[in-house]
Amino acid sequence: MSQKSKAKAKGKYQEKQWYEVFAPVSFNNEKIGEIIGLENTIMDRTVESLLYDFTDDYDHINCKLRFKIIKVNSQSNQCETTLVGHQYTNDFVRSLVGKGATKVTSINNYTTKDDYTYRITTVCVTIRRARSSQQVVIRKIMREVLKRFASELDHNKFVRGMIFGEFQNQIKRIAKTIYPLFSSTIIKSKLVSMPEGGVDKEVKDEDFEVVELEIDRTRKSEIRRSERINVKKYAYQKTEGSKDKEEEEEEEEEDEE
């Protein structure tokens, strides 16, 4: 029985072919890699890659991208994909939250101009502990900024802003007026739904518009004088610590010489 099963598997393997997998337009159609299989079995298969592979930026090595094969060309043995999600590693997310800081998380669905729906998890980390009223306003800012971009952009441009940091930079720019932030990161996304026959279009190399929001501030959400003092102390300690490290490194270099 074992010999027959081996012969059968060998025959199936001979029927398989190698296919090149290419990223969508949002990632300039760069080659992700190669997979082996039959034309009817590799359809809808998920392929993973690192953002570092596209940018060569070591800061992006913690971000994993997931692509889904949506079209197979049997003549050229090439596959087209679409981004179905991304996620930062748990170690990276834990490293964002320091001692005494507050982690503000927002998970919402956003539908783009061309009816692609993404579930996005955004995390803002404050420098010091923020009050619940401040967390509510920061969470609202995260939600409104992404909602504004989704309503104005197609999915290709939306993906670029989500993955390459434009959206999180604009969130941080507005949210830090409520409470000083250490970081703002879109740590996870998932493609919930897409329209039938959705087609990738070429993304124009244009800057994103600067989002301005009218924030309903309450008296409880205003940063107090004592909080400002604590933030200044933290910033001072941080700069002093970095200076001490630089001095230690210089002394070590002198000793080596």
N, C-alpha and C positions, 0 to 999 in steps of 0.2 A: 504493500500500500504506500509506503514512504517513497519508493522509487517512482511510482506513477505520479504522485503529487509533485515531486521534484521536476519531472519531465514536463508536466503541465505548466508549472511556474516558469520554467526556462523558455517555453514557447511564448508565453505572454510577454516576458521581458523583451524578447526579440521584436515584438510588434511595437514596442514603445519607442518614442523618439524624444530627442532633446529639444526644448523650447527656450528661447530667450525671453526674459520677462523685463518689461520696461515700465518705469514709473509714469504717472499721469503728467499732464501739461504743467500742473502746479510745481512739479519738480523737474521741469525742462526735459521730460521724456528720457531721463538717464536710465541706463541699464542697471537693473537691480541684481540680476544673476541668471542662472539657468536651472530648469527643472526637467525631470524626465517623467513621461507618462503618455497616455493616449489622449487624443484631441477631445474626446467626450468626457474624460475623467478629470482633466486639469481645469475645466471650467469651474468657476466659483471657488477655486482653491485660494487659500490665504498664504501670502508670502511676507516674511518679516525682514526688516532692515533697520539700521541705525541712522539717525539724522546725521551723525558724524560722517557717514559714507557719502553724503551729498555736499556737506559744507567744509569738511576737513578741519573743523573747529573742535578742539578737544572738549570744550564746554558742552557740546551737544552729544557726548558719548553716552550719556545717561538716558537719552530719549529714544524709545523704540517705536518704529512706524509699522503699521500693518496695512498691506495692500491686498485687494481682492481682484482676481483675474475676471474680467468682464467680456473679453473678446479674444478669440484665438484665430490667427491666420495660418492655415495649414500649408499654404504655399511657401511662405517665408519662415515658417516655424517661429513666429513671434507672438507674444501675448501683450495685450493692453490691460492696464489695471486702474483701479480707483482707490483712493485712500479711505479706509474704513475705520481708522482710529489711530491714536497714538497714546503712549503712556510713559511717564518717567518712572525710574526704578524707586522702590520703597526706601532704599538707603538714601537716595538723593532727597526725597521728600522729607524724611526724618531730619536730615542735616540742615534743612531750612529753618527749623524751629529751634531757637536757642532757649536758654534758661530765662524764665520770666517773660517770655514773649507770648503773644496770642495768635493762634492760627484761625483765620476766618475762611470758611469753605462755602462755596456756592456751586450747586449742581442744577442745571436747567437745560431744557431743550431749546434750540434756536433754528429757525427755518430761514434759509437764504432766499435770495431773490428768485432763483430758479428751482425752488421747492426741494432742496436738499435739507434734511433735518439732522442736526448733530446734537448729541448730549455731551455737554462740556462741564468738566470739573475744574474750577478755578480756586486757587489758594492765595490769600494775602497773609503775610506774616508781619505783625507790628514789632517795633523795636522793644517796647515795653508792654506790660499788660494793659489791654484796652477794656473799657467798660462795655457792657452789653448794648447800651444805646449807640455807642460808636461802632460796634460790630454790625448792628442793623443797617446803619447808613453805608458802611463800606461794602456790605453784601449787596445792597441796592445799587451802588455804583457799578460793581462788577456786572450785575445783571443788565443794567441799562446800556452800558457801553457795548457789550456783545450783541444786545438786541438791536442797537442802532446800526452796527456794522452788518449784521445779518440781513436786515431789511433793505440795505443799499447795495450789497455786493452779491455777485454770483458765487458759486461754491469754489471755483478755482482761486479767485482772489481772497475769499474768506479763509480758505485753507492756508494760504501763504501768510496771512496776518496772524492766524492762530498758531502755526507751527514755528514761524521765524521770529516771534516775539513782539510784533507791532502792537497787538491788542493788549498784552500784559503791560507794556510800557505806558500806554495811554490810561489804563486802569490805575497804575501806580501814580501817574501824574495828578490825577484827580483825587484819588483816595487818600493821598498823603496830606491833603489839606484838612482831613478829619482827624487823622492821627499818623505820626511818622511811621513809614513802612520800611521794613528790612528787605522785603521782596514781594513780587507779584508774579505768579506762574500759573499757566494753564497746564495742569499736570496730567490731564487725561481727556480724551475725546472718543466718541463712538458715533459712527454713521448709523442713525436709526432708520431712516427711509430715504429713498431717492426716486425721482420720477422715472417712468418707463421710457426707454430710449434716450436717457440723459447722455449728452455729448460733452466732452471736454473741449473748451475753447481756449485759444491762445490768450495768455494773461499779459496785458500791457504793463510795461515797466513804469508804473506811475506811483507816486507817493500816496500814502493813505491820508485822508482828510483828518484834521485834528478835531476830535469830538469835544464839545463843550456841553456840560449838563448843568441844569438849575437844581441845586441840592437844597432840599428842605431841611435846614438845620434846626434842631431843637436845642433848648437850653441844656438838656442833659447830655447831648452829644458834643457840646463844645469842650475843647481841651482845657483842662484846668491849669492854674498856675503851678501847682505842685507837680503835675505831670510834665509840664514844660521843663521844670528844673531837673526832674529825673532823666528826661531824654537828653538834656544837655550834659548831665553828669556821665551818662552812658557813652555819648559821642566823645567826650573828653577822654574817658578811660580807654576807649577803643583806639583813638589816635595816639595816646601815650603808649599803649601796648604795642602798636605797630612800629612806633619809633624805637622802642626798646629792642624789638626783634631785629630791626635793621641794624642797630648798633652792635648787637650780638653777632650777626652775620659778618659785619665788617671786621670785628675783632677776630673771629675765627679765620677769615681770609688772611688777615695780617699774621696770625700765628702760623698758618700753613706756609706763608712766604718765608 
